[in-house]
Amino acid sequence: MKTVSDWIHSCSKEQSTTYKEWFNSADSDGDGRISGNDATTFFSLSNLSRSQLKQVWAIADAKRQGFLGFQEFVIAMQLVALAQAGYDINSDIFNAEIDKENIKSPVMEGLDALIAKTKSLHSQPDASGTAQPQLLSLNSWAAPKSAKKLSLSAVTSIIDGLKRLYMEKLKPLEVTYQFNDFVSPLLTNSDFDAKPMVMLLGQYSTGKTTFIKHLLRCDYPGAHIGPEPTTDRFVVVMSGPDERSIPGNTIAVDADMPFSGLTTFGGSFLSKFQCSQLPHPLLDEITFVDTPGVLSGEKQRTQRSYDFTGVISWFAAKCDLILLLFDPHKLDISDEFKRVIGALHGHDDKIRVVLNKADQIDTQQLMRVYGALMWSLGKVLNTPEVMRVYIGSSLKRNRMISLQIW
């Protein structure tokens, strides 16, 4: 019996040669690294589930580089073989004992066709009938003839390029002028790797949590719905290997998550912050931020033990889309709601207004409510254009239509 760690690092020369051929086939741009679409296309040939492949990638890319070199690729293929043999791929897999005689090479459906296609693309016959190598690079059409082959440290993706630009050009300036002390913290790898975020804001019982549940078509950990204020904390709903809730103190110090800046709001806020994870195809693309309902009245405002508008402002800078949800029966904008909208200043292009629960009123009332909402918003949103209001309901009609001012 051998441990998985010993087995992986004792790869035979014959296996290495095979994996090298596979690696070259998967590396379409020939830069010595596999990332992005190349990785997705190649590893899908294994017919493993999405959650299994995510675990394989996370373990193989232990340095969080965002790509796989040849050595990491070999580890990934060995893990694929284990997964196909029925082993559970997790962070403790290296310590598990296995019978290597029962572990076969990974089975990749359609690999022979991919290898043949790659060879045909990399070589084409000239006029004399001999094959001439052809460099396949995304930028080869624009590169000068004297350009040298890109090194292994070259950019292979947009995210990779942004990281390099930030680390080499912008970060030194931010440190020099103390930008992180006065405006926002320095960016980390997790900020670049994070998925687009959508934040939902509104008074209590406007359907924020129901809106998320409708899009996911399932419950998620920490989702509470009712006529009274039920969501009393900030809940980040994101993709994960299984359904679980993670407390705010934990995710704020997790280097793989982009929430380290929230530690500045103190323990009082972190106790009202949590992360809900579950495997879901939609969450593989975006992350939702559910927020506590905005209340009215001096009593509710003084009960908050943390800087509510400050937290909203922090999330507004991070989020790519901000949904303001309104209830047809609660169109009044309280003082706290005004401050919340004020905290969104500078992010007006991200704001979308949603008049939710529209199925509760008839068409004539809807037009009256729409006019009242536009009047209220005109007082707090400093924009010369009329906001587009999206009208619909995630409760019954399962659809949302767009209504513009006539």
MARTIVO-487374 format. One record per residue (C-alpha): x, y, z; residue in three letters. Coordinates in Angstrom, 1 decimal, padded with zeros to 4 digits. Layout:
N
+--------+--------+--------+-------+
!   east !  north !     up ! mitor !
+--------+--------+--------+-------+
!      X !      Y !      Z !   ALA !
...
+--------+--------+--------+-------+
END
This chain:
406
+--------+--------+--------+-------+
!   east !  north !     up ! mitor !
+--------+--------+--------+-------+
!  000.0 !  000.0 !  000.0 !   MET !
!  001.2 !  003.5 ! -000.8 !   LYS !
! -000.1 !  006.9 !  000.1 !   THR !
! -001.5 !  009.1 ! -002.7 !   VAL !
!  001.4 !  011.5 ! -002.3 !   SER !
!  004.0 !  008.9 ! -002.9 !   ASP !
!  002.1 !  007.4 ! -005.8 !   TRP !
!  001.7 !  010.8 ! -007.6 !   ILE !
!  005.4 !  011.7 ! -007.2 !   HIS !
!  006.6 !  008.3 ! -008.5 !   SER !
!  005.2 !  008.8 ! -012.0 !   CYS !
!  006.9 !  006.5 ! -014.5 !   SER !
!  008.9 !  007.7 ! -017.5 !   LYS !
!  006.3 !  006.2 ! -019.8 !   GLU !
!  003.5 !  008.0 ! -018.1 !   GLN !
!  005.4 !  011.3 ! -018.1 !   SER !
!  005.8 !  010.9 ! -021.9 !   THR !
!  002.1 !  010.2 ! -022.4 !   THR !
!  001.1 !  013.2 ! -020.1 !   TYR !
!  003.6 !  015.4 ! -022.0 !   LYS !
!  001.8 !  014.6 ! -025.3 !   GLU !
! -001.6 !  015.3 ! -023.6 !   TRP !
! -000.3 !  018.5 ! -022.2 !   PHE !
!  000.9 !  019.8 ! -025.6 !   ASN !
! -002.5 !  018.9 ! -027.0 !   SER !
! -004.3 !  020.8 ! -024.3 !   ALA !
! -002.0 !  023.8 ! -024.6 !   ASP !
! -003.5 !  025.4 ! -027.7 !   SER !
! -001.4 !  028.6 ! -027.6 !   ASP !
!  001.9 !  026.8 ! -027.0 !   GLY !
!  003.0 !  028.9 ! -024.0 !   ASP !
!  003.6 !  026.0 ! -021.7 !   GLY !
!  000.6 !  026.7 ! -019.4 !   ARG !
! -003.0 !  025.5 ! -019.3 !   ILE !
! -005.7 !  027.9 ! -018.2 !   SER !
! -009.1 !  029.1 ! -019.0 !   GLY !
! -010.9 !  027.5 ! -022.0 !   ASN !
! -008.0 !  025.1 ! -022.6 !   ASP !
! -008.4 !  023.6 ! -019.2 !   ALA !
! -012.2 !  023.5 ! -019.4 !   THR !
! -012.2 !  021.8 ! -022.8 !   THR !
! -009.5 !  019.2 ! -021.9 !   PHE !
! -010.7 !  018.2 ! -018.4 !   PHE !
! -014.3 !  017.8 ! -019.6 !   SER !
! -013.1 !  014.8 ! -021.6 !   LEU !
! -012.8 !  012.9 ! -018.3 !   SER !
! -016.6 !  013.0 ! -017.8 !   ASN !
! -016.2 !  013.9 ! -014.1 !   LEU !
! -018.7 !  016.2 ! -012.5 !   SER !
! -018.1 !  019.9 ! -012.2 !   ARG !
! -017.6 !  019.7 ! -008.4 !   SER !
! -015.0 !  016.9 ! -008.8 !   GLN !
! -013.1 !  018.9 ! -011.5 !   LEU !
! -013.1 !  022.0 ! -009.2 !   LYS !
! -011.5 !  020.0 ! -006.5 !   GLN !
! -008.9 !  018.5 ! -008.9 !   VAL !
! -008.0 !  022.0 ! -010.1 !   TRP !
! -007.9 !  023.5 ! -006.6 !   ALA !
! -005.5 !  020.7 ! -005.4 !   ILE !
! -003.3 !  020.7 ! -008.5 !   ALA !
! -003.0 !  024.5 ! -008.5 !   ASP !
! -001.8 !  024.6 ! -004.9 !   ALA !
!  000.2 !  027.9 ! -005.6 !   LYS !
! -003.0 !  029.6 ! -006.8 !   ARG !
! -001.3 !  030.7 ! -010.0 !   GLN !
! -004.5 !  030.4 ! -012.1 !   GLY !
! -002.9 !  028.0 ! -014.5 !   PHE !
! -001.2 !  024.6 ! -014.6 !   LEU !
!  002.4 !  024.0 ! -015.7 !   GLY !
!  003.4 !  020.5 ! -016.7 !   PHE !
!  004.1 !  019.3 ! -013.2 !   GLN !
!  000.8 !  020.6 ! -011.9 !   GLU !
! -000.9 !  019.0 ! -015.0 !   PHE !
!  000.6 !  015.6 ! -014.1 !   VAL !
! -000.8 !  015.9 ! -010.6 !   ILE !
! -004.2 !  016.9 ! -012.0 !   ALA !
! -004.2 !  013.8 ! -014.3 !   MET !
! -003.3 !  011.5 ! -011.4 !   GLN !
! -006.1 !  013.0 ! -009.4 !   LEU !
! -008.5 !  012.4 ! -012.3 !   VAL !
! -007.4 !  008.8 ! -012.4 !   ALA !
! -008.2 !  008.5 ! -008.7 !   LEU !
! -011.6 !  010.1 ! -009.1 !   ALA !
! -012.5 !  007.7 ! -012.0 !   GLN !
! -011.4 !  004.8 ! -009.7 !   ALA !
! -014.0 !  006.0 ! -007.1 !   GLY !
! -011.9 !  007.9 ! -004.7 !   TYR !
! -013.2 !  011.0 ! -003.0 !   ASP !
! -011.1 !  014.0 ! -004.1 !   ILE !
! -010.6 !  016.4 ! -001.2 !   ASN !
! -007.8 !  018.3 !  000.6 !   SER !
! -006.8 !  015.2 !  002.6 !   ASP !
! -006.4 !  012.9 ! -000.5 !   ILE !
! -002.6 !  013.0 ! -000.3 !   PHE !
! -002.6 !  011.2 !  003.0 !   ASN !
! -004.9 !  008.4 !  001.9 !   ALA !
! -003.6 !  004.9 !  001.2 !   GLU !
! -004.3 !  003.3 ! -002.1 !   ILE !
! -003.5 !  000.0 ! -003.9 !   ASP !
! -001.7 !  001.4 ! -007.0 !   LYS !
! -002.3 ! -001.9 ! -008.9 !   GLU !
! -006.0 ! -001.1 ! -009.1 !   ASN !
! -005.5 !  002.5 ! -010.4 !   ILE !
! -005.5 !  002.7 ! -014.1 !   LYS !
! -004.5 !  005.6 ! -016.4 !   SER !
! -007.2 !  008.3 ! -016.7 !   PRO !
! -009.7 !  007.7 ! -019.4 !   VAL !
! -010.3 !  010.8 ! -021.6 !   MET !
! -013.0 !  010.4 ! -024.2 !   GLU !
! -012.2 !  012.0 ! -027.6 !   GLY !
! -008.6 !  012.6 ! -026.7 !   LEU !
! -007.2 !  010.8 ! -029.8 !   ASP !
! -009.3 !  013.2 ! -032.0 !   ALA !
! -008.0 !  016.2 ! -030.1 !   LEU !
! -004.4 !  015.0 ! -030.5 !   ILE !
! -004.8 !  014.4 ! -034.2 !   ALA !
! -006.4 !  017.9 ! -034.6 !   LYS !
! -003.6 !  019.6 ! -032.7 !   THR !
! -001.0 !  017.9 ! -034.8 !   LYS !
! -002.8 !  018.9 ! -038.0 !   SER !
! -003.0 !  022.5 ! -036.9 !   LEU !
!  000.7 !  022.7 ! -035.9 !   HIS !
!  001.9 !  021.4 ! -039.2 !   SER !
!  000.8 !  022.0 ! -042.7 !   GLN !
!  002.4 !  020.9 ! -046.0 !   PRO !
!  004.2 !  023.5 ! -048.1 !   ASP !
!  004.5 !  023.6 ! -051.9 !   ALA !
!  007.2 !  020.8 ! -051.9 !   SER !
!  005.0 !  018.6 ! -049.8 !   GLY !
!  007.0 !  018.8 ! -046.6 !   THR !
!  005.4 !  019.7 ! -043.3 !   ALA !
!  006.3 !  023.1 ! -041.9 !   GLN !
!  005.6 !  023.9 ! -038.2 !   PRO !
!  003.1 !  026.7 ! -037.7 !   GLN !
!  003.1 !  028.7 ! -034.4 !   LEU !
! -000.4 !  029.0 ! -033.0 !   LEU !
! -000.6 !  032.1 ! -030.9 !   SER !
! -003.6 !  034.4 ! -030.3 !   LEU !
! -001.5 !  037.4 ! -031.1 !   ASN !
!  000.6 !  036.0 ! -033.9 !   SER !
! -001.4 !  037.9 ! -036.5 !   TRP !
! -000.4 !  041.2 ! -034.9 !   ALA !
!  003.2 !  040.3 ! -033.8 !   ALA !
!  006.1 !  041.6 ! -035.8 !   PRO !
!  008.1 !  038.9 ! -037.7 !   LYS !
!  011.2 !  039.4 ! -035.5 !   SER !
!  009.2 !  038.9 ! -032.3 !   ALA !
!  010.6 !  036.2 ! -030.0 !   LYS !
!  008.6 !  033.3 ! -028.5 !   LYS !
!  006.8 !  034.3 ! -025.3 !   LEU !
!  008.4 !  033.1 ! -022.1 !   SER !
!  006.5 !  031.0 ! -019.5 !   LEU !
!  005.9 !  034.2 ! -017.5 !   SER !
!  003.8 !  035.7 ! -020.4 !   ALA !
!  000.2 !  036.5 ! -020.1 !   VAL !
! -002.3 !  033.8 ! -020.9 !   THR !
! -005.6 !  035.4 ! -019.9 !   SER !
! -007.2 !  038.7 ! -019.2 !   ILE !
! -007.1 !  038.1 ! -015.5 !   ILE !
! -003.5 !  037.1 ! -015.6 !   ASP !
! -002.7 !  040.3 ! -017.5 !   GLY !
! -004.6 !  042.5 ! -015.1 !   LEU !
! -002.7 !  041.0 ! -012.2 !   LYS !
!  000.6 !  041.7 ! -013.8 !   ARG !
! -000.3 !  045.3 ! -014.7 !   LEU !
! -001.6 !  046.0 ! -011.2 !   TYR !
!  001.4 !  044.4 ! -009.4 !   MET !
!  004.0 !  046.0 ! -011.6 !   GLU !
!  002.5 !  049.4 ! -012.4 !   LYS !
! -000.4 !  050.4 ! -010.1 !   LEU !
!  000.5 !  048.8 ! -006.7 !   LYS !
!  003.8 !  050.6 ! -006.3 !   PRO !
!  002.0 !  053.9 ! -006.9 !   LEU !
! -000.7 !  053.0 ! -004.3 !   GLU !
!  001.9 !  052.2 ! -001.7 !   VAL !
!  003.9 !  055.3 ! -002.4 !   THR !
!  000.9 !  057.6 ! -002.1 !   TYR !
! -000.7 !  055.6 !  000.7 !   GLN !
! -003.8 !  055.0 ! -001.4 !   PHE !
! -004.7 !  052.0 !  000.8 !   ASN !
! -004.9 !  054.2 !  003.9 !   ASP !
! -007.2 !  056.8 !  002.5 !   PHE !
! -009.4 !  055.1 ! -000.2 !   VAL !
! -009.4 !  051.3 ! -000.4 !   SER !
! -007.1 !  048.4 !  000.6 !   PRO !
! -004.5 !  047.0 ! -001.8 !   LEU !
! -005.9 !  044.4 ! -004.2 !   LEU !
! -005.0 !  040.7 ! -003.7 !   THR !
! -005.2 !  037.7 ! -006.0 !   ASN !
! -008.6 !  036.9 ! -004.6 !   SER !
! -010.0 !  040.2 ! -005.8 !   ASP !
! -009.0 !  039.4 ! -009.3 !   PHE !
! -010.2 !  035.8 ! -009.2 !   ASP !
! -013.6 !  036.7 ! -007.6 !   ALA !
! -016.8 !  036.2 ! -009.7 !   LYS !
! -019.0 !  039.2 ! -010.5 !   PRO !
! -021.2 !  040.2 ! -007.6 !   MET !
! -024.8 !  041.3 ! -007.5 !   VAL !
! -026.0 !  043.2 ! -004.3 !   MET !
! -029.7 !  043.5 ! -003.4 !   LEU !
! -030.9 !  046.5 ! -001.4 !   LEU !
! -034.3 !  047.5 ! -000.1 !   GLY !
! -036.6 !  047.7 !  002.9 !   GLN !
! -037.6 !  044.6 !  004.7 !   TYR !
! -040.1 !  042.2 !  002.9 !   SER !
! -039.5 !  043.6 ! -000.5 !   THR !
! -038.4 !  040.2 ! -001.8 !   GLY !
! -034.6 !  040.3 ! -001.7 !   LYS !
! -034.1 !  036.8 ! -000.4 !   THR !
! -037.0 !  035.4 ! -002.5 !   THR !
! -035.4 !  037.0 ! -005.6 !   PHE !
! -032.2 !  035.0 ! -005.0 !   ILE !
! -034.2 !  031.8 ! -004.3 !   LYS !
! -036.2 !  032.3 ! -007.5 !   HIS !
! -033.0 !  032.6 ! -009.6 !   LEU !
! -031.4 !  029.6 ! -007.9 !   LEU !
! -034.7 !  027.7 ! -007.9 !   ARG !
! -033.8 !  026.2 ! -004.6 !   CYS !
! -033.2 !  027.1 ! -000.9 !   ASP !
! -029.7 !  028.0 !  000.3 !   TYR !
! -028.2 !  028.0 !  003.8 !   PRO !
! -029.3 !  030.9 !  005.9 !   GLY !
! -032.3 !  031.9 !  003.7 !   ALA !
! -035.2 !  033.0 !  005.9 !   HIS !
! -038.4 !  034.5 !  004.4 !   ILE !
! -041.4 !  036.1 !  006.2 !   GLY !
! -043.4 !  039.3 !  006.5 !   PRO !
! -041.3 !  040.6 !  009.3 !   GLU !
! -037.6 !  041.5 !  009.0 !   PRO !
! -035.9 !  038.1 !  008.7 !   THR !
! -032.6 !  038.7 !  007.1 !   THR !
! -030.6 !  040.5 !  009.9 !   ASP !
! -027.2 !  040.1 !  008.4 !   ARG !
! -025.2 !  040.4 !  005.2 !   PHE !
! -025.2 !  037.0 !  003.4 !   VAL !
! -022.9 !  036.3 !  000.5 !   VAL !
! -024.3 !  033.5 ! -001.6 !   VAL !
! -021.6 !  031.8 ! -003.6 !   MET !
! -020.5 !  028.6 ! -005.2 !   SER !
! -019.0 !  025.8 ! -003.0 !   GLY !
! -018.4 !  022.1 ! -002.9 !   PRO !
! -021.3 !  021.5 ! -000.6 !   ASP !
! -024.1 !  023.3 !  001.3 !   GLU !
! -022.8 !  025.1 !  004.3 !   ARG !
! -022.7 !  028.4 !  006.2 !   SER !
! -019.4 !  030.0 !  007.0 !   ILE !
! -019.2 !  032.7 !  009.8 !   PRO !
! -018.0 !  036.2 !  008.9 !   GLY !
! -014.9 !  036.0 !  011.1 !   ASN !
! -013.7 !  033.0 !  009.1 !   THR !
! -014.2 !  034.3 !  005.5 !   ILE !
! -012.8 !  037.7 !  006.4 !   ALA !
! -009.4 !  036.2 !  007.0 !   VAL !
! -009.6 !  033.6 !  004.2 !   ASP !
! -007.0 !  034.6 !  001.6 !   ALA !
! -009.0 !  032.9 ! -001.2 !   ASP !
! -012.0 !  035.2 ! -000.7 !   MET !
! -012.1 !  038.9 ! -001.5 !   PRO !
! -013.6 !  040.0 !  001.9 !   PHE !
! -010.5 !  040.8 !  003.9 !   SER !
! -011.3 !  044.6 !  003.8 !   GLY !
! -014.4 !  044.0 !  005.9 !   LEU !
! -012.2 !  043.5 !  009.0 !   THR !
! -012.0 !  047.3 !  009.3 !   THR !
! -015.7 !  047.3 !  010.4 !   PHE !
! -014.9 !  045.3 !  013.5 !   GLY !
! -016.2 !  042.3 !  015.2 !   GLY !
! -019.7 !  043.7 !  015.6 !   SER !
! -020.2 !  043.7 !  011.9 !   PHE !
! -018.5 !  040.3 !  011.3 !   LEU !
! -021.0 !  038.7 !  013.7 !   SER !
! -023.7 !  040.0 !  011.3 !   LYS !
! -021.9 !  038.6 !  008.2 !   PHE !
! -021.9 !  035.1 !  006.8 !   GLN !
! -021.2 !  033.2 !  003.6 !   CYS !
! -023.6 !  030.6 !  002.3 !   SER !
! -022.1 !  028.1 ! -000.1 !   GLN !
! -023.7 !  025.5 ! -002.3 !   LEU !
! -023.0 !  023.8 ! -005.7 !   PRO !
! -025.0 !  025.5 ! -008.4 !   HIS !
! -024.3 !  026.3 ! -012.1 !   PRO !
! -025.5 !  029.9 ! -011.7 !   LEU !
! -023.2 !  030.5 ! -008.7 !   LEU !
! -020.3 !  029.3 ! -010.8 !   ASP !
! -020.7 !  032.5 ! -012.8 !   GLU !
! -021.9 !  035.1 ! -010.2 !   ILE !
! -022.1 !  035.8 ! -006.5 !   THR !
! -025.1 !  037.3 ! -004.7 !   PHE !
! -025.0 !  039.7 ! -001.7 !   VAL !
! -028.2 !  039.7 !  000.4 !   ASP !
! -028.5 !  042.6 !  002.8 !   THR !
! -030.6 !  043.3 !  005.9 !   PRO !
! -033.8 !  045.2 !  005.2 !   GLY !
! -033.5 !  049.0 !  005.5 !   VAL !
! -035.7 !  050.1 !  008.4 !   LEU !
! -037.3 !  053.4 !  009.2 !   SER !
! -037.4 !  055.2 !  012.6 !   GLY !
! -034.8 !  056.5 !  015.0 !   GLU !
! -035.0 !  053.4 !  017.1 !   LYS !
! -034.0 !  051.0 !  014.4 !   GLN !
! -031.2 !  053.3 !  013.2 !   ARG !
! -029.6 !  053.5 !  016.7 !   THR !
! -029.7 !  049.8 !  017.3 !   GLN !
! -027.2 !  049.0 !  014.6 !   ARG !
! -023.9 !  048.2 !  016.2 !   SER !
! -021.8 !  048.8 !  013.1 !   TYR !
! -021.4 !  051.3 !  010.3 !   ASP !
! -024.3 !  050.1 !  008.1 !   PHE !
! -023.8 !  052.7 !  005.3 !   THR !
! -020.1 !  052.2 !  005.4 !   GLY !
! -020.5 !  048.5 !  004.7 !   VAL !
! -022.9 !  049.2 !  001.9 !   ILE !
! -020.4 !  051.6 !  000.4 !   SER !
! -017.6 !  048.9 !  000.6 !   TRP !
! -019.8 !  046.4 ! -001.1 !   PHE !
! -020.9 !  048.9 ! -003.8 !   ALA !
! -017.3 !  049.4 ! -004.8 !   ALA !
! -016.8 !  045.6 ! -005.1 !   LYS !
! -020.2 !  044.7 ! -006.8 !   CYS !
! -020.8 !  044.8 ! -010.5 !   ASP !
! -024.6 !  045.3 ! -010.2 !   LEU !
! -026.8 !  046.8 ! -007.5 !   ILE !
! -030.5 !  046.1 ! -007.4 !   LEU !
! -032.8 !  048.5 ! -005.5 !   LEU !
! -036.0 !  046.6 ! -004.7 !   LEU !
! -039.2 !  048.3 ! -003.9 !   PHE !
! -042.6 !  047.0 ! -002.7 !   ASP !
! -045.7 !  048.6 ! -004.3 !   PRO !
! -047.2 !  049.1 ! -000.8 !   HIS !
! -044.0 !  050.6 !  000.7 !   LYS !
! -042.7 !  053.4 ! -001.5 !   LEU !
! -041.6 !  055.8 !  001.2 !   ASP !
! -037.9 !  056.3 !  001.3 !   ILE !
! -036.7 !  056.6 !  005.0 !   SER !
! -033.8 !  058.6 !  006.3 !   ASP !
! -031.6 !  055.5 !  006.5 !   GLU !
! -032.6 !  054.5 !  002.9 !   PHE !
! -031.5 !  058.0 !  001.8 !   LYS !
! -028.2 !  057.5 !  003.4 !   ARG !
! -027.8 !  054.1 !  001.9 !   VAL !
! -028.6 !  055.5 ! -001.6 !   ILE !
! -026.1 !  058.3 ! -000.8 !   GLY !
! -023.5 !  055.6 ! -000.1 !   ALA !
! -023.9 !  054.4 ! -003.6 !   LEU !
! -022.6 !  057.7 ! -005.0 !   HIS !
! -020.1 !  057.1 ! -007.8 !   GLY !
! -021.6 !  053.8 ! -008.7 !   HIS !
! -024.8 !  055.1 ! -010.4 !   ASP !
! -024.1 !  053.0 ! -013.5 !   ASP !
! -024.4 !  049.9 ! -011.5 !   LYS !
! -027.8 !  050.7 ! -010.0 !   ILE !
! -031.0 !  049.0 ! -011.4 !   ARG !
! -034.4 !  049.8 ! -009.8 !   VAL !
! -036.9 !  046.8 ! -009.4 !   VAL !
! -040.5 !  047.3 ! -008.5 !   LEU !
! -041.2 !  043.9 ! -007.1 !   ASN !
! -044.4 !  042.0 ! -006.2 !   LYS !
! -046.2 !  043.8 ! -009.1 !   ALA !
! -048.7 !  040.9 ! -009.3 !   ASP !
! -050.3 !  042.2 ! -006.1 !   GLN !
! -051.9 !  045.2 ! -007.9 !   ILE !
! -053.8 !  045.8 ! -011.1 !   ASP !
! -052.6 !  047.6 ! -014.2 !   THR !
! -054.2 !  051.0 ! -013.2 !   GLN !
! -052.7 !  050.9 ! -009.7 !   GLN !
! -049.4 !  049.9 ! -011.2 !   LEU !
! -049.1 !  053.1 ! -013.3 !   MET !
! -050.0 !  055.1 ! -010.3 !   ARG !
! -047.4 !  053.3 ! -008.1 !   VAL !
! -044.8 !  053.7 ! -010.9 !   TYR !
! -045.4 !  057.5 ! -011.0 !   GLY !
! -045.1 !  057.7 ! -007.2 !   ALA !
! -041.9 !  055.7 ! -007.2 !   LEU !
! -040.3 !  057.9 ! -009.9 !   MET !
! -041.2 !  061.0 ! -007.9 !   TRP !
! -039.6 !  059.6 ! -004.7 !   SER !
! -036.5 !  058.4 ! -006.6 !   LEU !
! -036.1 !  061.8 ! -008.2 !   GLY !
! -035.4 !  063.4 ! -004.8 !   LYS !
! -032.6 !  061.1 ! -003.8 !   VAL !
! -031.0 !  060.0 ! -007.1 !   LEU !
! -028.9 !  062.8 ! -008.5 !   ASN !
! -029.1 !  061.9 ! -012.1 !   THR !
! -030.5 !  064.0 ! -015.0 !   PRO !
! -031.9 !  060.9 ! -016.8 !   GLU !
! -035.0 !  059.0 ! -015.8 !   VAL !
! -034.2 !  055.7 ! -014.2 !   MET !
! -035.5 !  052.6 ! -015.9 !   ARG !
! -037.7 !  050.6 ! -013.6 !   VAL !
! -037.9 !  046.8 ! -014.0 !   TYR !
! -041.4 !  045.6 ! -013.0 !   ILE !
! -042.2 !  042.0 ! -012.2 !   GLY !
! -042.5 !  039.4 ! -009.4 !   SER !
! -040.4 !  036.4 ! -008.5 !   SER !
! -043.4 !  035.0 ! -006.5 !   LEU !
! -045.9 !  034.0 ! -009.1 !   LYS !
! -045.4 !  035.1 ! -012.7 !   ARG !
! -041.8 !  033.9 ! -012.9 !   ASN !
! -041.0 !  036.7 ! -015.4 !   ARG !
! -039.8 !  040.3 ! -015.4 !   MET !
! -040.6 !  043.0 ! -017.9 !   ILE !
! -039.0 !  046.4 ! -018.5 !   SER !
! -041.0 !  049.6 ! -018.4 !   LEU !
! -039.6 !  052.9 ! -019.5 !   GLN !
! -041.0 !  056.4 ! -019.0 !   ILE !
! -043.0 !  057.3 ! -022.1 !   TRP !
+--------+--------+--------+-------+
END
